[in-house]
C-alpha cells in the first residue's frame, strides 16, 4: 500500500501537469482543488523540489511548476522518492535488501517466488506510467 503522503505527492504532480508551460500554480489552489492539507502539501512540494521534480517561483505571480516534462516523470520514481523501495517483502528490495527474519531458505521460499512476480509486475507498471499517461487517461474518461 502506498502512503497518504505519496498519494498526495502524485495528485499534486498530476495537478501541475495540467499547468500551461511557463505558468505556475499556487499551493493554496492545489491544496483546495486536490483536498490536500496546505501545510502537508508545502512539505511535500519542498521534497519534490529538492529532488528536482518541481520548481518554485516567489512573488505575487509565484507558485510551483514541473521542472521536467510530464512524460519524463514516472509513478515509480515518485513512489520511491516518497515511500522508499517498491517491494512487498524486504528480501525483494533491490536497493534495501534484507533477509526476512523467519526465512529458512530464501531460494526455496514459495512465498518469495510468488511475491517476486508481484513486485516485478508492479515495478513494470509504475516505472512505465508517467504523469502524462495519468492525465491522458483522466481526459479520456471525462
QUIFENQUI-V161594 format. One record per helix or strand. SS is the DSSP state (H for helix, E for strand). FROM is the first residue (numbers start at 1). LEN is the number of residues. Records with the same first field share a line. If there is no record, write none. Layout:
BEGIN
SS=FROM-LEN / FROM-LEN
END
This chain:
BEGIN
H=4-14 / 27-8 / 38-13 / 70-3 / 75-9 / 90-3 / 106-3 / 110-19 / 131-11
E=25-1 / 54-4 / 63-4 / 74-1 / 130-1
END
